[in-house]
Amino acid sequence: MESASTETGQVDAQSEEWFASYAEPAKQPSNRQHRRNRHRRTRDPRRQRRDRLHTAMMIASVLFVGAMTACFYAVLTR
């Protein structure tokens, strides 16, 4: 059980200056503009090649794990 605090919070002058000097965030772009910028894609051939390589490696790793699992169960059930 906690007792109610009767102390008042004290803010030092340096903290007060820092909060006063802290800039307000810039106005966010409208929702439509934000969505348009977010979904813009660049047609970088290096990026496309890298993405295809990542996809191929992911498929290869899934197939490899499946093959290893099949071999494990084949040996296990003999």
N, CA, C and O atoms as a GROMACS GRO file, in nm:
protein
  312
    1MET      N    1   0.085  -0.118   0.000
    1MET     CA    2   0.000   0.000   0.000
    1MET      C    3   0.089   0.124   0.000
    1MET      O    4   0.182   0.135   0.080
    2GLU      N    5   0.060   0.217  -0.091
    2GLU     CA    6   0.140   0.338  -0.102
    2GLU      C    7   0.072   0.454  -0.034
    2GLU      O    8  -0.051   0.466  -0.038
    3SER      N    9   0.152   0.539   0.028
    3SER     CA   10   0.094   0.659   0.088
    3SER      C   11   0.087   0.768  -0.018
    3SER      O   12   0.167   0.772  -0.111
    4ALA      N   13  -0.010   0.857  -0.002
    4ALA     CA   14  -0.025   0.967  -0.097
    4ALA      C   15   0.089   1.065  -0.080
    4ALA      O   16   0.127   1.099   0.032
    5SER      N   17   0.145   1.110  -0.192
    5SER     CA   18   0.257   1.201  -0.186
    5SER      C   19   0.207   1.344  -0.169
    5SER      O   20   0.113   1.386  -0.236
    6THR      N   21   0.271   1.417  -0.079
    6THR     CA   22   0.234   1.557  -0.058
    6THR      C   23   0.335   1.651  -0.121
    6THR      O   24   0.319   1.773  -0.115
    7GLU      N   25   0.442   1.595  -0.182
    7GLU     CA   26   0.545   1.678  -0.242
    7GLU      C   27   0.500   1.726  -0.379
    7GLU      O   28   0.428   1.656  -0.450
    8THR      N   29   0.543   1.845  -0.415
    8THR     CA   30   0.514   1.896  -0.549
    8THR      C   31   0.638   1.879  -0.635
    8THR      O   32   0.750   1.888  -0.584
    9GLY      N   33   0.619   1.854  -0.762
    9GLY     CA   34   0.731   1.833  -0.853
    9GLY      C   35   0.804   1.962  -0.882
    9GLY      O   36   0.742   2.067  -0.899
   10GLN      N   37   0.936   1.955  -0.887
   10GLN     CA   38   1.018   2.071  -0.916
   10GLN      C   39   1.086   2.051  -1.050
   10GLN      O   40   1.142   1.944  -1.077
   11VAL      N   41   1.082   2.152  -1.134
   11VAL     CA   42   1.147   2.146  -1.264
   11VAL      C   43   1.258   2.249  -1.264
   11VAL      O   44   1.234   2.367  -1.238
   12ASP      N   45   1.381   2.205  -1.291
   12ASP     CA   46   1.491   2.300  -1.291
   12ASP      C   47   1.486   2.388  -1.417
   12ASP      O   48   1.419   2.354  -1.515
   13ALA      N   49   1.557   2.498  -1.412
   13ALA     CA   50   1.553   2.597  -1.520
   13ALA      C   51   1.607   2.540  -1.650
   13ALA      O   52   1.557   2.573  -1.758
   14GLN      N   53   1.708   2.455  -1.642
   14GLN     CA   54   1.768   2.398  -1.763
   14GLN      C   55   1.667   2.311  -1.836
   14GLN      O   56   1.656   2.317  -1.959
   15SER      N   57   1.593   2.230  -1.762
   15SER     CA   58   1.492   2.145  -1.824
   15SER      C   59   1.382   2.230  -1.886
   15SER      O   60   1.333   2.201  -1.995
   16GLU      N   61   1.346   2.335  -1.816
   16GLU     CA   62   1.242   2.424  -1.868
   16GLU      C   63   1.286   2.487  -2.000
   16GLU      O   64   1.207   2.495  -2.094
   17GLU      N   65   1.412   2.531  -2.006
   17GLU     CA   66   1.465   2.589  -2.130
   17GLU      C   67   1.464   2.486  -2.243
   17GLU      O   68   1.429   2.518  -2.357
   18TRP      N   69   1.504   2.363  -2.210
   18TRP     CA   70   1.510   2.259  -2.312
   18TRP      C   71   1.372   2.233  -2.369
   18TRP      O   72   1.355   2.226  -2.491
   19PHE      N   73   1.273   2.220  -2.282
   19PHE     CA   74   1.137   2.196  -2.331
   19PHE      C   75   1.085   2.314  -2.410
   19PHE      O   76   1.013   2.296  -2.508
   20ALA      N   77   1.120   2.435  -2.369
   20ALA     CA   78   1.074   2.554  -2.440
   20ALA      C   79   1.138   2.563  -2.578
   20ALA      O   80   1.075   2.610  -2.673
   21SER      N   81   1.265   2.518  -2.590
   21SER     CA   82   1.334   2.528  -2.719
   21SER      C   83   1.303   2.412  -2.812
   21SER      O   84   1.337   2.416  -2.930
   22TYR      N   85   1.238   2.309  -2.760
   22TYR     CA   86   1.209   2.191  -2.842
   22TYR      C   87   1.110   2.228  -2.950
   22TYR      O   88   1.001   2.276  -2.921
   23ALA      N   89   1.147   2.206  -3.075
   23ALA     CA   90   1.063   2.248  -3.188
   23ALA      C   91   0.943   2.156  -3.202
   23ALA      O   92   0.952   2.035  -3.179
   24GLU      N   93   0.833   2.214  -3.241
   24GLU     CA   94   0.715   2.133  -3.270
   24GLU      C   95   0.741   2.054  -3.398
   24GLU      O   96   0.808   2.104  -3.488
   25PRO      N   97   0.690   1.931  -3.408
   25PRO     CA   98   0.711   1.854  -3.532
   25PRO      C   99   0.643   1.923  -3.650
   25PRO      O  100   0.538   1.986  -3.636
   26ALA      N  101   0.705   1.909  -3.765
   26ALA     CA  102   0.649   1.970  -3.886
   26ALA      C  103   0.516   1.905  -3.917
   26ALA      O  104   0.491   1.790  -3.881
   27LYS      N  105   0.431   1.981  -3.986
   27LYS     CA  106   0.299   1.928  -4.020
   27LYS      C  107   0.315   1.807  -4.112
   27LYS      O  108   0.390   1.811  -4.210
   28GLN      N  109   0.244   1.700  -4.079
   28GLN     CA  110   0.252   1.578  -4.159
   28GLN      C  111   0.185   1.601  -4.294
   28GLN      O  112   0.089   1.677  -4.302
   29PRO      N  113   0.235   1.536  -4.400
   29PRO     CA  114   0.168   1.550  -4.530
   29PRO      C  115   0.030   1.488  -4.524
   29PRO      O  116   0.002   1.402  -4.440
   30SER      N  117  -0.054   1.531  -4.613
   30SER     CA  118  -0.190   1.478  -4.614
   30SER      C  119  -0.185   1.327  -4.638
   30SER      O  120  -0.088   1.275  -4.692
   31ASN      N  121  -0.290   1.260  -4.598
   31ASN     CA  122  -0.296   1.114  -4.608
   31ASN      C  123  -0.273   1.066  -4.751
   31ASN      O  124  -0.202   0.969  -4.775
   32ARG      N  125  -0.335   1.136  -4.846
   32ARG     CA  126  -0.324   1.096  -4.987
   32ARG      C  127  -0.179   1.108  -5.035
   32ARG      O  128  -0.127   1.018  -5.101
   33GLN      N  129  -0.114   1.217  -5.001
   33GLN     CA  130   0.025   1.238  -5.042
   33GLN      C  131   0.116   1.136  -4.975
   33GLN      O  132   0.208   1.084  -5.038
   34HIS      N  133   0.092   1.109  -4.848
   34HIS     CA  134   0.174   1.013  -4.774
   34HIS      C  135   0.162   0.875  -4.838
   34HIS      O  136   0.262   0.805  -4.856
   35ARG      N  137   0.041   0.836  -4.873
   35ARG     CA  138   0.020   0.704  -4.934
   35ARG      C  139   0.090   0.696  -5.069
   35ARG      O  140   0.150   0.594  -5.102
   36ARG      N  141   0.083   0.804  -5.148
   36ARG     CA  142   0.145   0.804  -5.280
   36ARG      C  143   0.296   0.788  -5.268
   36ARG      O  144   0.356   0.712  -5.344
   37ASN      N  145   0.358   0.859  -5.174
   37ASN     CA  146   0.503   0.850  -5.157
   37ASN      C  147   0.544   0.714  -5.106
   37ASN      O  148   0.648   0.662  -5.145
   38ARG      N  149   0.464   0.657  -5.018
   38ARG     CA  150   0.502   0.530  -4.956
   38ARG      C  151   0.502   0.416  -5.059
   38ARG      O  152   0.586   0.326  -5.051
   39HIS      N  153   0.409   0.420  -5.155
   39HIS     CA  154   0.396   0.309  -5.248
   39HIS      C  155   0.472   0.328  -5.378
   39HIS      O  156   0.465   0.244  -5.468
   40ARG      N  157   0.546   0.438  -5.389
   40ARG     CA  158   0.624   0.459  -5.511
   40ARG      C  159   0.740   0.361  -5.512
   40ARG      O  160   0.815   0.352  -5.415
   41ARG      N  161   0.757   0.288  -5.621
   41ARG     CA  162   0.864   0.188  -5.630
   41ARG      C  163   0.964   0.232  -5.736
   41ARG      O  164   0.927   0.285  -5.841
   42THR      N  165   1.088   0.210  -5.707
   42THR     CA  166   1.190   0.238  -5.808
   42THR      C  167   1.219   0.110  -5.883
   42THR      O  168   1.212   0.001  -5.826
   43ARG      N  169   1.250   0.122  -6.009
   43ARG     CA  170   1.278   0.004  -6.091
   43ARG      C  171   1.428  -0.015  -6.101
   43ARG      O  172   1.487  -0.005  -6.209
   44ASP      N  173   1.489  -0.043  -5.988
   44ASP     CA  174   1.632  -0.064  -5.982
   44ASP      C  175   1.661  -0.210  -6.018
   44ASP      O  176   1.618  -0.300  -5.946
   45PRO      N  177   1.736  -0.235  -6.128
   45PRO     CA  178   1.760  -0.375  -6.168
   45PRO      C  179   1.840  -0.453  -6.064
   45PRO      O  180   1.822  -0.574  -6.050
   46ARG      N  181   1.930  -0.384  -5.991
   46ARG     CA  182   2.006  -0.454  -5.887
   46ARG      C  183   1.914  -0.499  -5.774
   46ARG      O  184   1.930  -0.608  -5.719
   47ARG      N  185   1.818  -0.414  -5.740
   47ARG     CA  186   1.724  -0.451  -5.634
   47ARG      C  187   1.636  -0.568  -5.678
   47ARG      O  188   1.609  -0.659  -5.599
   48GLN      N  189   1.590  -0.565  -5.803
   48GLN     CA  190   1.507  -0.675  -5.853
   48GLN      C  191   1.586  -0.806  -5.853
   48GLN      O  192   1.532  -0.910  -5.816
   49ARG      N  193   1.712  -0.799  -5.893
   49ARG     CA  194   1.795  -0.920  -5.895
   49ARG      C  195   1.816  -0.973  -5.753
   49ARG      O  196   1.812  -1.094  -5.729
   50ARG      N  197   1.838  -0.880  -5.659
   50ARG     CA  198   1.857  -0.919  -5.520
   50ARG      C  199   1.728  -0.982  -5.463
   50ARG      O  200   1.734  -1.082  -5.391
   51ASP      N  201   1.614  -0.923  -5.495
   51ASP     CA  202   1.487  -0.978  -5.447
   51ASP      C  203   1.462  -1.117  -5.504
   51ASP      O  204   1.414  -1.206  -5.433
   52ARG      N  205   1.493  -1.136  -5.632
   52ARG     CA  206   1.477  -1.270  -5.693
   52ARG      C  207   1.570  -1.371  -5.629
   52ARG      O  208   1.531  -1.486  -5.606
   53LEU      N  209   1.692  -1.328  -5.600
   53LEU     CA  210   1.788  -1.417  -5.534
   53LEU      C  211   1.739  -1.455  -5.395
   53LEU      O  212   1.749  -1.572  -5.356
   54HIS      N  213   1.686  -1.358  -5.320
   54HIS     CA  214   1.633  -1.388  -5.187
   54HIS      C  215   1.517  -1.485  -5.196
   54HIS      O  216   1.507  -1.577  -5.114
   55THR      N  217   1.430  -1.466  -5.293
   55THR     CA  218   1.315  -1.556  -5.309
   55THR      C  219   1.362  -1.697  -5.344
   55THR      O  220   1.312  -1.795  -5.288
   56ALA      N  221   1.458  -1.708  -5.436
   56ALA     CA  222   1.510  -1.839  -5.476
   56ALA      C  223   1.578  -1.908  -5.358
   56ALA      O  224   1.562  -2.029  -5.339
   57MET      N  225   1.654  -1.833  -5.280
   57MET     CA  226   1.722  -1.892  -5.164
   57MET      C  227   1.621  -1.938  -5.058
   57MET      O  228   1.642  -2.040  -4.994
   58MET      N  229   1.513  -1.864  -5.041
   58MET     CA  230   1.410  -1.903  -4.945
   58MET      C  231   1.343  -2.033  -4.990
   58MET      O  232   1.321  -2.122  -4.908
   59ILE      N  233   1.310  -2.043  -5.118
   59ILE     CA  234   1.248  -2.165  -5.170
   59ILE      C  235   1.344  -2.283  -5.157
   59ILE      O  236   1.305  -2.392  -5.117
   60ALA      N  237   1.472  -2.260  -5.191
   60ALA     CA  238   1.572  -2.366  -5.181
   60ALA      C  239   1.589  -2.412  -5.037
   60ALA      O  240   1.603  -2.532  -5.012
   61SER      N  241   1.587  -2.320  -4.943
   61SER     CA  242   1.604  -2.360  -4.803
   61SER      C  243   1.484  -2.438  -4.753
   61SER      O  244   1.500  -2.532  -4.675
   62VAL      N  245   1.364  -2.402  -4.794
   62VAL     CA  246   1.244  -2.477  -4.755
   62VAL      C  247   1.250  -2.618  -4.813
   62VAL      O  248   1.219  -2.715  -4.744
   63LEU      N  249   1.288  -2.629  -4.940
   63LEU     CA  250   1.300  -2.761  -5.002
   63LEU      C  251   1.408  -2.845  -4.934
   63LEU      O  252   1.390  -2.965  -4.914
   64PHE      N  253   1.520  -2.783  -4.900
   64PHE     CA  254   1.629  -2.855  -4.834
   64PHE      C  255   1.586  -2.907  -4.698
   64PHE      O  256   1.613  -3.022  -4.664
   65VAL      N  257   1.518  -2.824  -4.621
   65VAL     CA  258   1.471  -2.867  -4.489
   65VAL      C  259   1.369  -2.980  -4.504
   65VAL      O  260   1.369  -3.075  -4.426
   66GLY      N  261   1.282  -2.970  -4.604
   66GLY     CA  262   1.185  -3.077  -4.630
   66GLY      C  263   1.252  -3.208  -4.667
   66GLY      O  264   1.212  -3.314  -4.620
   67ALA      N  265   1.356  -3.201  -4.751
   67ALA     CA  266   1.428  -3.321  -4.791
   67ALA      C  267   1.502  -3.383  -4.672
   67ALA      O  268   1.501  -3.504  -4.655
   68MET      N  269   1.565  -3.299  -4.591
   68MET     CA  270   1.635  -3.350  -4.474
   68MET      C  271   1.537  -3.414  -4.375
   68MET      O  272   1.569  -3.516  -4.314
   69THR      N  273   1.420  -3.356  -4.359
   69THR     CA  274   1.318  -3.413  -4.270
   69THR      C  275   1.271  -3.548  -4.324
   69THR      O  276   1.254  -3.642  -4.247
   70ALA      N  277   1.251  -3.556  -4.455
   70ALA     CA  278   1.208  -3.683  -4.515
   70ALA      C  279   1.315  -3.791  -4.495
   70ALA      O  280   1.282  -3.905  -4.462
   71CYS      N  281   1.440  -3.756  -4.514
   71CYS     CA  282   1.549  -3.852  -4.492
   71CYS      C  283   1.555  -3.895  -4.346
   71CYS      O  284   1.574  -4.013  -4.316
   72PHE      N  285   1.539  -3.801  -4.256
   72PHE     CA  286   1.542  -3.833  -4.113
   72PHE      C  287   1.431  -3.933  -4.079
   72PHE      O  288   1.457  -4.033  -4.012
   73TYR      N  289   1.311  -3.907  -4.125
   73TYR     CA  290   1.201  -3.998  -4.093
   73TYR      C  291   1.216  -4.132  -4.164
   73TYR      O  292   1.176  -4.235  -4.110
   74ALA      N  293   1.276  -4.133  -4.285
   74ALA     CA  294   1.298  -4.260  -4.355
   74ALA      C  295   1.397  -4.346  -4.276
   74ALA      O  296   1.377  -4.467  -4.263
   75VAL      N  297   1.503  -4.286  -4.225
   75VAL     CA  298   1.603  -4.359  -4.146
   75VAL      C  299   1.543  -4.399  -4.010
   75VAL      O  300   1.571  -4.508  -3.960
   76LEU      N  301   1.463  -4.311  -3.953
   76LEU     CA  302   1.406  -4.335  -3.820
   76LEU      C  303   1.306  -4.451  -3.822
   76LEU      O  304   1.297  -4.526  -3.725
   77THR      N  305   1.232  -4.465  -3.930
   77THR     CA  306   1.126  -4.567  -3.935
   77THR      C  307   1.174  -4.701  -3.989
   77THR      O  308   1.093  -4.792  -4.003
   78ARG      N  309   1.302  -4.717  -4.020
   78ARG     CA  310   1.351  -4.845  -4.070
   78ARG      C  311   1.349  -4.950  -3.964
   78ARG      O  312   1.388  -5.064  -3.988
   0.00000   0.00000   0.00000
